[in-house]
Amino acid sequence: MKNLRSSLEKFSKAMLAPLSYISAAGLILAFGAILTSSSLQDILPILKSTPVALVGKLIYEGVMVIINNLSLLFCVGIAGVLARKDKQQAAFIALMSYLMFLTANNVTLTTLGMLKEQQPLIGLYGTGQSTVLGIQVVDMGVFGGIILGLLVAAVFNKTCDKQFKGYISQIFSGAKWSFTCMLFVSLTMGFVTCYAWPPVQNVISALTHVIASSGNFGLFLYGFLERFLIPTGLHHLIYTPFQFSALGNTLTLGDTTYAGSYIVMMIELQAGLPFSEGIKWMFTGFAKTFGYFGIVASFIFCAKKENRKKTAATLIPLALTASLASITEPIDFLFAFAAPVLWVVHSCIAGLFIVLLNVFHVTGFTTNFLSSLIMNLVAGVERTNYPMLYLLALLEIIVYFVVFTFLIKKFNLKTPGREDDDTSNDKEPAKAFDPSNDIKYIVEGLGGKENINTVDNCFTRLRVNVKDETLVNDELINKTSNSGIIRNGNDIQVVYGMQVPEIKNQVKEYLGLE
């Protein structure tokens, strides 16, 4: 159990590494979304001017390329974090492995005639394939990057010290041997997933027909799966058939028949018609637009007091991004793997409120706060019942906050700003840290240079893995300005507060570690 907890903690830390930049990117993305909002452009014509429109598109598209390639970020980030040494080499190998994986996947699909054709309006949505870095592949969401990143780390840690003595074979020594191994692993994974992933996709596609014929239960299942399957990329197979095919809705005007809840909704809006019942399949945006404010508020409230400001500064921009740009992945991956029970509950709440919107006869716009607000006002109360929509939005925020807060505290879940261990002593140090003396005390207190395997940090703690825990001297460590020492076998944690990243770097520099 201890090893499992340690492994999960390392995995969670590796997942957070590539996401640490997303909070800043999220706020910039939200600003770009405002500048490029078509609804807002109708109210403020200046946003349509070429200079403003160009700036908005540059900002929005420039940041979206990061969001759209989270799978690559996870692959490189996980490999770099989990590598025991030469982290930059592991990250570089992960990048090359990811490109080889994509290429192998595409070559297999192309050669065997399995490549899907893009459809009008929806492109590759619903086909089980997607385009990543310009390469058409089987759509695995971020799951492919996560799996490959873990494989790179495992292979690199086992092979990076391999040395060959031959005049020619020595070129494959060290990290180059790791790369050689990953070449075959990546190509194999690219080939295998062409056959292994589609059966999973087919099961999900079959569920759409069950959903369509199961009333409110089917609607709940629709909302649940649309959220729950995000880490796998399979959520596209849930909503696409409803939003872009006759399974969701049809409308005949004259000699033309329109199919798909999204297309029908836009035609009804333009023609001034009452919105039909099929609009309920568009309610997948409701949790994105409103619910994530409750989730973020809960994370901030449950964070340790000394971490709340930093947690708020990180998460509030991400909540705005979810609401204004409908981009939720940066928040999703902060707790989907670290606290899976919250992910299941989140999916349930999202499904429940789609049912409630239907029960209370809401037929309004729910995706993207600014756009939905403007379009609901334009369409009017009779066509949308938007007062009830916003009452349910407030209720959803409250439900997320109350339920998440209860579960986080009840089970001491590891959400942003919290730790797994007892953190009652995690307080900011009372006096300033003195690098000239304290780094030496830390290293000697941990048993000396030869006793230290790895050095890392989290929000407030210096995390060190040592060879022999009996050599750790608390008295020496306590000569430094810390707020507590936590021992878990060979894993030693020293609480230094928000200055811990700088302390970690100084310790690694003292040890001569990269």
PyMOL commands that set and color helices and strands:
alter all, ss='L'
color gray80, all
select helices_A, chain A and resi 2-19+22-35+38-43+45-48+50-67+70-82+87-111+143-159+169-172+175-212+215-228+230-232+236-244+261-271+277-282+285-302+305-325+329-335+340-359+369-379+381-384+386-411+435-445+449-451+469-471+474-477+497-511
alter helices_A, ss='H'
color red, helices_A
select strands_A, chain A and resi 129-132+135-138+250-253+256-259+452-457+461-466+485-488+491-495
alter strands_A, ss='S'
color yellow, strands_A
deselect
rebuild
show_as cartoon
